[in-house]
């Protein structure tokens, strides 16, 4: 049938780009029993946060480069705990082949070791005479997304490309996410996730820290971890050496 003949038929779907917040599980080694015990402990700390969440297995720091991974065991363990493994990031050729056999999506690694595996090239070495960098145009400025109303329980506010500014409170059970920084000019009682695409320089600012969970570039703290971190005061939260640090705004 020609394109002309089918041009009047309504399509059943369209493909659009989407930005979805996902959690990465950085795997260092795998022991099935220990894996499930540790996973259950993590979930017990913030059960609402992890329930039905999509998960990526990151192999960028996996120690067993030459060992085979049983992705079916990993997937089964996660499903028993209401977590859905959807893909693998990084890894060598054999590990990615096994992941493909388990019907997982393959995602590029961010480290030099993983880029070398994916391209088949040796890791880059420093050049004795590095070429002068080509002039670059100024990056486009992405305006902040500004919300003037309180974010109610059950609501989610998402800024996929820049900062997020909330001119009111974020209630318990609400979630705010941003690719960049998050500024909350009121109490933060729900969940705030900044740097959701991996920007480790992102920060969270709020006038009263009462959060269920805060996260920057995948590193998170739950309410129990924040009890001695300026509770109910104005703070900023940032990432230092892979740890979330909470600082009073008057001492920042």
Secondary structure, DSSP 8 states (H G I E B T S, - for coil): --HHHHTTS--S----------EEEE-S---HHHHHHHHHHHHHHSHHHHTTEEEEEE-TT-S-TTS---HHHHHHHHHHTTEEEEEEES--HHHHHHHHHTT-EEE--SSHHHHHHHHT-------TT---------------EEE-S-B-TT-EEEESSS-EEESS-B-TT-EEEESS-EEEEEEE-SEEEE-TTS-TT--EEEEEE--SEEEETTEEEEGGGGTTS-BTS-EEEEEETTEEEEEEGGG-
